[in-house]
Amino acid sequence: MAIAGSETVLVDDGQSLQPSFSPKGDKMLFVSGKRASHNAQQVYERDMATGKERRITFQSGSTWHPRYNSTGEWILYSSSTDELKEHSPLLVPVAEVKPSKLPPPYNEPVDVYLHALNGLQIRRITARPGFDGEARFSSDGKQIVWTRISKDRAAVVIQEASSEGSPRPLHGLGTNPTSFASALGGRLNAWVDWDMSFGVSRLRLRNGKEVTDVAADMIVTKIDPEFSPDGKWLLWSQKDPESELYGLWGYNIANKCLHRFLFSSTGDRRHPVVTPDMKMLTYTWVNRGRSRIAQVPFVQRTGPCPVPP
């Protein structure tokens, strides 16, 4: 471990980002690239007790957004490895390449994969040109939810994890929904709803049947929604309009208070996730072109709302 100010840097090798924890909190998935043995982003697993890392994927393309299932035996991730072979950008004439209004992550040609951690089974869930990513398991592990981009429009789709059938869209989420997250058996849902130009976004929370715009200022970009393990907090990263750096914010679902957890002039903080024991806030720290996995103690703010809801 290295200490940088008040932050503990967990992973300092290569370009490392997008942490997520096993159900017990004893393991952490993340993606890492630009290492001595490989350049493209690959999924790694870290033992939180020993700090030992093991490489999970050996794809020829980049991988993103790794997630455990409820037992910690399977993971989901998205990868460009097959897309780049089947629909190589080098085979598309330059004159036919049209500028995209999508944010950069959603221009990546990736598919969703289901991967057994203790075996050799790897199943490709999607097989179509374009972006299929940000995949998550449902709380019971029986379904998979992910973001699908088609003709410069976004949708959230769902499919049975054991099914080879077609996914179906989740309706009522807005114009261009992405980054769907859920907690408490699906009672809580959150997602990012982009405007038609994908220039700005609003963060939406559904608690039962009630839908709320959290931090509803449309001029501020809000991304990376994540619930705390106990379902009491919704966290996300949000761009500061003056510095244009991303900081970490939280919303107390019970009292509807907004809190700014972490912001600094030393770079972006992205992909917040609270450890299963609710003790630490872990995230991607991007500074001077380097991305690391870092964490700080997770202090649950109480008292009057510091920021108007």
C-alpha positions as CSV (number, residue, x, y, z in Angstrom):
1,M,0.0,0.0,0.0
2,A,1.1,3.6,-0.7
3,I,-0.2,6.6,1.1
4,A,-1.1,9.7,-0.9
5,G,-2.4,12.4,1.5
6,S,-5.4,11.0,3.3
7,E,-6.0,8.4,0.6
8,T,-4.8,4.8,0.7
9,V,-3.8,3.6,-2.7
10,L,-4.6,-0.1,-3.1
11,V,-3.5,-0.7,-6.6
12,D,-0.7,1.5,-8.1
13,D,0.4,-0.7,-11.1
14,G,-0.5,0.2,-14.7
15,Q,-3.8,1.9,-15.4
16,S,-6.2,0.4,-12.8
17,L,-9.8,1.3,-12.4
18,Q,-13.4,0.2,-11.8
19,P,-13.2,-1.7,-8.4
20,S,-16.0,-4.0,-7.2
21,F,-16.2,-6.3,-4.2
22,S,-17.1,-9.9,-3.6
23,P,-20.2,-10.5,-1.4
24,K,-17.9,-11.1,1.7
25,G,-15.6,-8.3,0.9
26,D,-12.5,-10.5,0.9
27,K,-11.8,-10.1,-2.8
28,M,-11.9,-7.1,-5.2
29,L,-12.2,-7.1,-8.9
30,F,-10.8,-4.3,-11.1
31,V,-9.5,-3.8,-14.6
32,S,-5.9,-2.9,-15.3
33,G,-3.9,-2.2,-18.4
34,K,-0.5,-0.9,-19.5
35,R,1.4,-3.4,-17.5
36,A,4.6,-5.1,-18.3
37,S,2.9,-8.3,-19.5
38,H,0.0,-6.7,-21.4
39,N,-1.2,-3.3,-22.7
40,A,-5.0,-3.8,-23.0
41,Q,-7.3,-3.6,-19.9
42,Q,-7.8,-7.0,-18.3
43,V,-9.7,-8.1,-15.2
44,Y,-7.8,-8.8,-12.1
45,E,-8.8,-10.1,-8.6
46,R,-7.1,-8.8,-5.4
47,D,-7.1,-10.7,-2.1
48,M,-7.9,-8.0,0.4
49,A,-6.1,-9.8,3.3
50,T,-2.8,-10.5,1.5
51,G,-2.8,-7.9,-1.3
52,K,-2.0,-10.7,-3.8
53,E,-3.4,-10.2,-7.3
54,R,-4.3,-12.7,-9.9
55,R,-5.1,-12.0,-13.5
56,I,-8.5,-13.3,-14.5
57,T,-8.9,-12.5,-18.2
58,F,-6.5,-13.1,-21.1
59,Q,-8.5,-11.5,-23.8
60,S,-7.0,-10.1,-27.0
61,G,-9.1,-6.9,-26.5
62,S,-9.9,-4.7,-23.5
63,T,-12.2,-5.6,-20.7
64,W,-14.4,-3.4,-18.5
65,H,-16.9,-3.3,-15.6
66,P,-16.3,-6.6,-13.8
67,R,-18.9,-7.7,-11.3
68,Y,-19.4,-10.6,-9.0
69,N,-22.6,-12.6,-8.6
70,S,-24.3,-13.1,-5.2
71,T,-22.1,-16.1,-4.4
72,G,-18.8,-14.8,-5.7
73,E,-18.4,-17.8,-8.0
74,W,-19.2,-16.0,-11.3
75,I,-18.4,-12.7,-12.7
76,L,-19.7,-10.5,-15.6
77,Y,-17.5,-8.2,-17.7
78,S,-17.6,-6.6,-21.1
79,S,-14.9,-7.1,-23.7
80,S,-14.0,-6.0,-27.2
81,T,-12.1,-9.2,-28.0
82,D,-14.6,-10.8,-30.3
83,E,-16.1,-7.5,-31.7
84,L,-12.7,-6.4,-33.0
85,K,-12.3,-9.6,-34.9
86,E,-15.9,-9.7,-36.3
87,H,-16.3,-6.0,-37.0
88,S,-12.8,-4.5,-37.3
89,P,-12.8,-0.7,-37.5
90,L,-9.9,-1.1,-39.9
91,L,-12.3,-2.6,-42.5
92,V,-14.6,0.3,-42.4
93,P,-13.8,3.0,-45.1
94,V,-12.9,6.3,-43.5
95,A,-15.6,8.0,-45.6
96,E,-18.2,5.9,-43.8
97,V,-17.1,6.7,-40.3
98,K,-19.7,9.1,-38.9
99,P,-18.9,11.3,-35.8
100,S,-20.7,10.1,-32.7
101,K,-22.5,12.2,-30.1
102,L,-22.0,9.4,-27.5
103,P,-19.7,9.8,-24.6
104,P,-16.4,8.0,-25.2
105,P,-17.2,4.8,-23.1
106,Y,-20.3,4.1,-25.2
107,N,-18.4,4.2,-28.5
108,E,-16.4,1.1,-27.4
109,P,-17.4,-2.1,-29.4
110,V,-17.9,-4.5,-26.5
111,D,-20.0,-7.6,-25.6
112,V,-21.0,-9.0,-22.2
113,Y,-19.4,-12.2,-20.9
114,L,-20.2,-14.6,-18.1
115,H,-17.1,-16.1,-16.5
116,A,-16.7,-18.9,-13.9
117,L,-13.9,-17.9,-11.5
118,N,-13.1,-21.5,-10.4
119,G,-13.5,-23.2,-13.8
120,L,-12.9,-22.8,-17.5
121,Q,-16.4,-21.8,-18.5
122,I,-16.7,-18.5,-20.4
123,R,-20.0,-17.7,-22.1
124,R,-20.6,-14.8,-24.4
125,I,-24.0,-13.3,-23.6
126,T,-24.2,-10.8,-26.4
127,A,-23.1,-10.9,-30.0
128,R,-24.0,-7.8,-31.9
129,P,-22.0,-4.7,-33.2
130,G,-21.7,-1.8,-30.8
131,F,-21.8,-1.3,-27.1
132,D,-23.2,-3.9,-24.7
133,G,-21.7,-3.2,-21.2
134,E,-22.1,-2.1,-17.6
135,A,-23.6,-5.5,-16.9
136,R,-24.8,-6.5,-13.4
137,F,-26.4,-9.5,-11.9
138,S,-29.8,-9.1,-10.2
139,S,-29.8,-9.7,-6.4
140,D,-30.7,-13.4,-6.8
141,G,-28.2,-13.9,-9.7
142,K,-30.9,-15.2,-12.0
143,Q,-31.0,-12.1,-14.4
144,I,-28.4,-9.9,-16.0
145,V,-29.1,-6.2,-16.7
146,W,-26.9,-4.0,-18.9
147,T,-26.6,-0.9,-21.1
148,R,-27.2,-1.4,-24.9
149,I,-26.4,1.3,-27.5
150,S,-28.2,1.1,-30.8
151,K,-28.2,3.8,-33.5
152,D,-26.9,6.4,-31.1
153,R,-29.6,5.7,-28.6
154,A,-29.2,4.1,-25.2
155,A,-31.4,1.5,-23.4
156,V,-31.3,-0.7,-20.4
157,V,-32.0,-4.3,-21.2
158,I,-32.5,-7.5,-19.1
159,Q,-32.1,-11.2,-19.7
160,E,-32.2,-14.4,-17.8
161,A,-28.7,-15.4,-16.9
162,S,-29.3,-19.0,-18.0
163,S,-31.1,-18.0,-21.2
164,E,-29.9,-17.9,-24.8
165,G,-32.9,-15.8,-25.7
166,S,-33.3,-12.2,-26.7
167,P,-33.0,-9.5,-24.0
168,R,-36.0,-7.2,-23.3
169,P,-35.8,-3.5,-22.6
170,L,-36.7,-2.0,-19.2
171,H,-39.3,0.8,-19.9
172,G,-40.0,4.0,-18.1
173,L,-36.4,5.0,-17.6
174,G,-36.3,8.2,-19.7
175,T,-34.7,9.3,-22.9
176,N,-31.3,7.6,-23.0
177,P,-30.9,5.5,-19.8
178,T,-27.5,3.9,-18.9
179,S,-25.7,2.6,-15.8
180,F,-28.6,0.8,-14.1
181,A,-28.0,-0.2,-10.5
182,S,-30.3,-1.9,-7.9
183,A,-30.4,-2.8,-4.2
184,L,-32.6,-4.4,-1.6
185,G,-33.9,-7.1,-3.9
186,G,-34.7,-4.7,-6.7
187,R,-36.8,-2.3,-4.5
188,L,-34.2,0.4,-5.1
189,N,-33.1,1.3,-8.6
190,A,-30.9,4.1,-9.9
191,W,-29.8,5.0,-13.4
192,V,-28.3,7.9,-15.5
193,D,-30.7,9.5,-18.0
194,W,-28.9,11.4,-20.7
195,D,-30.4,14.1,-22.8
196,M,-30.8,13.6,-26.6
197,S,-27.3,15.0,-27.3
198,F,-25.6,13.0,-24.5
199,G,-24.2,16.3,-23.3
200,V,-25.6,16.3,-19.8
201,S,-27.3,13.8,-17.5
202,R,-29.7,13.5,-14.6
203,L,-29.4,10.8,-11.9
204,R,-32.7,9.1,-11.2
205,L,-33.7,7.0,-8.1
206,R,-36.7,4.7,-7.9
207,N,-37.7,3.8,-4.4
208,G,-40.6,1.4,-4.7
209,K,-42.9,3.3,-7.0
210,E,-41.5,6.8,-6.2
211,V,-39.1,8.2,-8.8
212,T,-36.8,11.1,-7.7
213,D,-34.3,13.2,-9.7
214,V,-31.3,13.2,-7.4
215,A,-29.0,16.2,-7.9
216,A,-31.3,17.3,-10.7
217,D,-29.2,20.2,-12.1
218,M,-29.1,19.2,-15.7
219,I,-25.9,21.2,-16.5
220,V,-23.8,18.9,-14.3
221,T,-22.8,15.5,-15.6
222,K,-23.5,12.6,-13.1
223,I,-22.2,9.1,-13.7
224,D,-21.2,5.8,-12.0
225,P,-24.3,5.3,-9.7
226,E,-23.8,2.7,-7.0
227,F,-25.8,1.7,-3.9
228,S,-24.1,1.0,-0.5
229,P,-24.4,-2.6,0.6
230,D,-27.1,-1.8,3.1
231,G,-29.2,0.2,0.6
232,K,-29.1,3.4,2.7
233,W,-26.9,5.4,0.4
234,L,-26.7,6.1,-3.4
235,L,-23.3,7.2,-4.5
236,W,-22.0,8.6,-7.8
237,S,-19.3,10.7,-9.4
238,Q,-20.2,14.2,-10.6
239,K,-18.3,16.8,-12.6
240,D,-17.5,20.1,-10.9
241,P,-18.7,22.8,-13.4
242,E,-15.7,25.1,-12.6
243,S,-12.7,22.7,-12.4
244,E,-14.4,20.1,-14.7
245,L,-13.0,17.4,-12.3
246,Y,-15.1,14.5,-11.0
247,G,-15.8,14.2,-7.3
248,L,-17.7,11.6,-5.3
249,W,-21.2,12.4,-4.0
250,G,-23.8,10.6,-1.9
251,Y,-27.5,10.7,-1.3
252,N,-29.0,9.6,2.0
253,I,-32.1,7.8,0.9
254,A,-33.9,8.0,4.3
255,N,-33.6,11.8,4.9
256,K,-33.0,12.8,1.2
257,C,-29.8,14.7,2.0
258,L,-27.0,15.3,-0.5
259,H,-23.4,15.0,0.6
260,R,-20.2,15.7,-1.2
261,F,-17.9,12.9,0.0
262,L,-14.6,13.6,-1.8
263,F,-13.4,16.3,-4.1
264,S,-9.9,17.4,-4.8
265,S,-7.9,19.6,-7.3
266,T,-5.5,16.6,-7.7
267,G,-7.6,14.7,-10.2
268,D,-10.9,12.8,-10.8
269,R,-12.5,10.4,-8.4
270,R,-14.7,7.9,-10.2
271,H,-16.5,4.6,-9.8
272,P,-17.4,4.8,-6.0
273,V,-18.1,1.5,-4.2
274,V,-18.5,0.9,-0.4
275,T,-17.0,-2.2,1.0
276,P,-19.5,-4.8,2.3
277,D,-18.6,-4.1,5.9
278,M,-19.5,-0.4,5.3
279,K,-16.1,0.8,6.5
280,M,-14.3,2.0,3.4
281,L,-15.2,4.0,0.3
282,T,-13.2,2.6,-2.7
283,Y,-12.9,4.3,-6.1
284,T,-10.8,5.1,-9.1
285,W,-8.4,8.0,-8.7
286,V,-7.2,9.6,-11.9
287,N,-4.3,12.1,-11.6
288,R,-2.0,13.3,-14.3
289,G,-3.0,10.6,-16.7
290,R,-2.6,7.8,-14.1
291,S,-5.5,5.8,-12.8
292,R,-5.2,4.0,-9.5
293,I,-7.6,2.2,-7.1
294,A,-7.7,4.1,-3.8
295,Q,-9.9,4.3,-0.7
296,V,-10.8,6.4,2.3
297,P,-12.9,5.6,5.4
298,F,-16.6,5.7,4.7
299,V,-18.0,8.3,7.1
300,Q,-21.8,8.3,7.1
301,R,-22.8,11.9,7.4
302,T,-25.6,12.7,9.9
303,G,-27.4,15.9,11.0
304,P,-28.9,18.7,8.8
305,C,-28.5,18.4,5.0
306,P,-25.2,20.2,4.1
307,V,-26.4,20.6,0.5
308,P,-30.0,21.4,-0.5
309,P,-31.7,18.4,-2.0
